[in-house]
Amino acid sequence: MMSNPPLAGQPGRNPNLLAIARAAALPPLAQAFGKVLAGFDDALFDRAEKAGASQVVFLDGMRELRRRSDEIATRFEASLQLAWSAFDNGAPLSAESLLAGQNEGGLSLVPEHVLESRLAVRNFATVLLRDWKQVLARIDHRLAWCAGIAPLDPDTNPIGPEHIGVAVHEAFYTCDLAPEVRLVLFKLCEREFAAGIGKLYETVDERLAQAGAAPEVSAPRRAAPPRQAAQMAADEDGTAGDGHAPMWAQRFSERWSQRRSSMAGHEAAHAVAGGFSDESAYGDRQHMVLEALHELLAQTRQTREGAPGGAAASNAAAGGGQQRSLNQREMMSVLSLLQATPSATLRAAVGEDGESLAQRLKSEVLSGATRLGVDPSQARLDPQDEDAIDLVGMLFDVMLDERDLEGRSRELIGRLVVPFVKVAMLDRRMFVQKTHPARKLLNSLAEACEGNAGESQAERALMGKVEEITERLTAEFNENLAIFLTLEEEFREFLVQHRRRIEIAERRAAETQRGQEKLEVARNRAVAELDKRVAGVALPKAIEDFLHQPWNHHLTLTLLREGDEGEGVSEALKLADDLLEEVAQARRHIVGKPWLQACQPSLRKVFASVGMHGDGSTAAIDALHDTLQAIAEARPELERALPELPQVALPAPPVQEAPAIEFGSATRAEDFDDADAERFRRMEIGTWLDFIDKDGKLQAGKLSWVSPISSRLLFVNRRGIRFCVASPEELAVMVRLGRLRTHVDDGAFDSAMQGVIDRLEPQAATVG
């Protein structure tokens, strides 16, 4: 391979510095991997002791590792040596291409265990890239400087996390291991191997800096150690530093304080708006937020219900003011009846977009009191109970309106309304405590239902589990909140396995999109090559049919398999040129020539690609021969058509995505902010965005893959299914149209509560 020319202002290849880098990286990496590998035996034995019925697969894995330990270590080292050699020759290899299997022909599906292996090592690389980002950026630059080539990136750095991940994948590739054993090994690599690699990177950076590599790069600094697991877990749970306060409560408190400051003085305002980091005062602040909510509900009730005081007041008027509040025992009894057998009108309210669930619930509770012997005209709701119903009803209204919940998903989420009213009456902290088991269960169930149409076996299995959890909750929940904790833990364990399937589906979506784009490029190139040769040229039917069908099919598949510069591509293009030259000679009336003699092997390859072999391909070649002879003799009646070709599935164009946006008459495709487009170009894999359809429905999408061919971004939903492929410019237009926004991962409960506050506050402003 030829080396890339050095960049301006950068020296050429420096063998001494490259030798320093190689010695500092490759032997230590091999030694570190060997040390980790030696400890896998004990780790698998420990797993086997706890694996129950799966014990035998871990014991078999132990035996396989013992038998192949030398081969595993050799394959690991060989993979890194290969990457380094290519880099040393000036042509760095792409880790992504190696991992995706450059030599896998066509669009065949990758075996699931291989896909899981690729996913695991990509996660391994992601951890290293995240924890050692700064030092790796310096190493990328220093290595490129030493080699005198264009700057490296994480995909091409021969000692970077991506290539180490490829080496781990290659090390275990030939081992006969059960999937669960293979994934345990990758997790052990991530845990035991990663810390040592980070220290090695610092050493490589220091040695290269001391040797004078890329002096313009800042001096190496010891990277801060990766965050402790407890801190990371706290961050992920959203509990670090905020006393378990949800984000909507903080935002609501800040806005509420601004309004209250003009009404009740700054002291009360600052008390409500206080931070949530002081654990000792957190209970008081929870109470303040709840009181602020109560006041906001009272202020807006008249506007929301169209009558002074709402449902309670209207019932009071009907009863001449002699009503009493339903006590908690009566409320719980009525709600338990509704929980077990929801009325037809309540089920209908869940299925409709227009009716308020809060209003319907209050009507059902008051009418249901008759089953307890209470005269509804003499009963009203206690103000705190009415607040609980209002908040839960509006929370579910927002969730059902704004999230992609249809059909069975909507019905199952709707079944949770009454149990959550009971929780709100028993424990108001549910609204302000992020770790409350009831809200955690609702978040998980909503995530499982959102966008789940039951189209795949995995989706149907997930919906089955949601239905099971919902049925158990509605059948067993009385007044003991412990059932939420039990069901949430059970459902979380189920989701662990489901998310593993999601990761596989997500990887398949990226593989499929990559294959489709490669196919599209191959088709376009084949069509362009054909048009370049025959556009505007009248050809005999046999020749035209040959070029437009079997030859076009053969060239497309060859381009797909070998790339633009493959030997087979050159051979196919030469065949077309030779065939057209034969036609030109025939038109010059050259009689008696041995037509197509030199093209026989290539012609047979083309016909074989469409399933025509032996006598069939001979007959087809004879038809081409006779057609050329007929042209030479000026006897068109002797031309022969090609024999009937086998029915082959010519490569079809990729399935066209529904447009990410529909441009209105007042909006053009170029109406976007360049800064937004640039932000999307730089967006990291794994970033979530909120997509909003024309009906206001919101769906979260995760950036799963960026095409190296078209630079389009692939987004998947929460089940790893592709639902949007768009260019950075299209996404920027969506931002301009209000159809795309940054995703705030508050969970379904907190997102819906923010929606409740947003709906209430404009009404409060109107009332004020």
C-alpha positions, 0 to 999 in steps of 0.5 A, a space after each residue: 500500500 502507498 503511504 499518504 503524503 504528509 500534511 503541510 507543516 507536518 514532518 514525514 514518517 518518523 520510524 523512531 517515534 513509531 517504534 517508541 509508540 509501538 513498544 509502549 503500546 502493543 506488548 503491554 496490551 498483549 500482556 494485560 490481556 493475557 493477565 485478564 484472560 488467566 483470571 477468567 477461569 476463576 470468574 467462570 467457576 464462580 458464575 457456575 456455582 450461582 448459575 443453577 440449571 445453567 451451570 453446565 454452560 459455564 463449566 463447558 466455557 471454562 474447559 474451552 478457555 483452558 483448551 484455547 487460551 494460547 490461541 485466544 492470546 495469539 489472535 488478540 495480539 495478531 489483530 492489533 499487529 494487523 491494525 498497527 502494520 496497516 497504520 505503519 504503511 500509511 493506510 490505517 484500517 477502519 475498526 468499524 469495517 473490520 467488525 462489520 465484516 468487510 468480506 461478508 458478501 451480499 446482505 446476508 443476516 449476521 448470526 445472532 451470537 456474532 451480532 451480540 459479540 459485536 455489540 458487546 465489544 462496541 460497548 466496551 470501546 464506548 466505555 474507554 472512549 468516554 473515560 479517556 477521551 482527552 488523552 485519546 485525542 492527543 494520541 490520535 494527533 501524535 500518532 498521525 504526526 509520527 506517521 506523517 498522515 492525515 489525522 486519526 480518529 477513534 475508528 482508525 487509531 490502531 491502539 484505540 478502544 475501537 481496535 482493541 474491541 475488534 481484537 477482543 472480538 477476534 480473540 474469542 471468535 473461534 471459541 465454542 461458547 454459549 452466548 451467556 458465557 461469551 457476554 460474561 467474558 466481554 463484561 469481564 474484559 470491560 471491568 478488568 481490562 479497561 482501567 489498565 488500558 487507560 493507564 497505558 494510554 497515559 504512558 504512551 502519551 507521555 513517552 511520545 510527548 517526551 520524544 518530541 511528537 507533535 510539540 504543538 499539542 498540550 502537555 499530557 495531564 493525568 486524566 481524572 479517574 472514572 467516576 465511581 459506580 455509586 456516583 454514576 448510578 446516582 446520576 443515572 437515577 437522577 438522585 444526585 444532589 437533588 434530594 430525589 426531587 423531580 426536575 418538573 418540581 424544581 422548574 415549577 417551584 422557580 416559576 411559582 416563586 416569581 408569581 408568589 413574590 409579588 403577592 405574598 412577599 419574598 420570604 414565602 417565595 424563597 421558601 418554595 423556590 429553595 433548592 433540593 440539595 439540603 436533605 434535612 430540609 427536603 421534607 419541608 420543601 416537598 410539603 411546600 411544593 405540594 401546597 403550591 400545587 394545591 393552591 394552583 389547582 384551587 385557582 384553576 378549578 373554576 376555569 377548568 370545570 366551568 362552575 365555581 368550585 368545580 364538581 364539589 361546589 356544584 354538588 353542594 348547590 344541589 344538596 342545599 349546602 348540607 353535604 358531608 365529605 366522603 371519608 377515606 374509607 368510603 373513598 377507598 371502597 368506591 375506588 376499589 370497586 372501580 379498580 376491579 370493574 371500571 365502568 363503561 364510561 370511564 373506559 370510554 374516557 380513556 379511549 377519547 381525546 376530548 373528555 377530561 379523565 379527572 372530571 370523569 373520575 370525580 363523577 364516577 366516584 360520587 355516583 359510585 358512592 350509592 353502592 355504599 348506601 350514600 346519597 350522592 346529593 348529600 356527598 362531596 369530595 374532600 378538597 385534598 381527595 379532589 386534588 389527588 383525582 385532579 392531578 392523577 386524571 390530568 397526568 394521565 390525560 397528558 400522557 395519553 395525549 402526548 405519547 404514542 399510546 394506541 389500541 391495547 397500549 392505551 387501554 392498559 395504561 388507562 387501567 392504571 388511573 384508578 390505582 394511581 388515584 388511590 396511591 395519591 390519596 395514600 401517599 402524596 409524596 408520589 408527586 414529588 419523590 423521584 424514587 417512589 416505587 409507583 412512579 418508577 413502575 409507571 415509567 417502566 410500563 409507559 416505556 414498554 407500551 409507547 409505540 408498541 403495536 405488537 408487530 414482532 414477537 419481542 413486542 408481543 412478549 413485552 405487551 404480554 408482561 405489561 398485561 400481566 403486571 397490570 392485571 396483578 396490580 388491579 386485582 391485588 392492590 388494596 392499600 398496601 403500597 409494597 405491591 408497587 415495589 414488588 411488581 416494579 422489581 419483577 418488571 425491571 428484571 424482565 426489561 433487562 432481558 428485553 433491552 438485550 433484545 432491543 440492542 440486537 434489534 438496534 444493531 440489525 437496524 444499523 446493519 440493514 440501513 448500511 446494506 441498503 445504502 451500499 445497495 443504492 450506491 451500487 445500483 446507481 453506479 451500475 446504472 451510470 455505467 450502463 447509461 454511459 455506454 448505451 444512452 442514445 445508442 440503438 442496439 439489437 434486442 439480444 444485446 440490449 436485453 443482456 446489458 439491461 438485465 443479467 449484466 446490470 444485475 451482475 455488476 450491481 452485485 459485484 459492486 456490492 461485494 467488492 466495492 468500486 475498485 474490485 477486480 470483478 468490477 473491472 472485468 464486468 466493465 471490460 465485458 460491456 466494452 468488448 461486447 459493444 466493440 463487437 457490435 461496432 465491428 459487426 456493423 462494419 460488416 466483418 463476416 466470419 469473425 469468431 464472435 465473442 470468443 475471448 469473452 466466453 469466461 466472463 459471459 458465463 460468469 454473468 449468466 451464472 449470476 442469474 442462475 443460468 448454467 451449462 447448456 442454458 448459458 451456452 444457448 444464451 451465448 450462441 444467441 448473442 453470437 448469431 445476432 452479431 453474425 446477422 448484423 455483419 451479414 446485414 440479415 436482421 431476420 437471422 437475429 436471435 433473442 436471448 432464451 428465457 432468463 430465470 426469474 431472478 430478484 434483481 436488486 430492488 431500491 431501498 425502501 423509501 422512508 416516509 419523509 421526516 417532514 412535510 414542507 408546507 407552502 411557506 417552508 422550503 427545504 433550505 429554511 434552516 439554521 446552519 448552526 442546528 445542522 452543524 450540531 446534528 452533524 457533530 451529535 454523538 451516537 446514543 443521543 436521544 431527541 423528541 420527534 413530534 408529529 403533526 398531531 402533537 404526538 411525541 416519540 423519543 428517538 435515539 441516534 443509532 448510526 450515522 451513514 459514512 456514505 450519505 451522512 444521514 442519521 438513523 434514529 431508532 425507537 425504544 424497541 430498537 426499530 428504525 423509524 427515522 432516517 434524515 439528513 442534518 439539514 432535514 433535522 434542522 428544518 424540523 427544529 425550525 418547524 417545532 417538530 424536533 427538540 432535545 430529549 429530557 429523560 425525566 421518565 413518563 411520569 415527570 414529563 406528564 407532570 410538567 405537561 400538567 403544570 404547563 396546562 394549569 399555569 396559563 389558566 392561573 394567569 387568566 384567573 389572576 
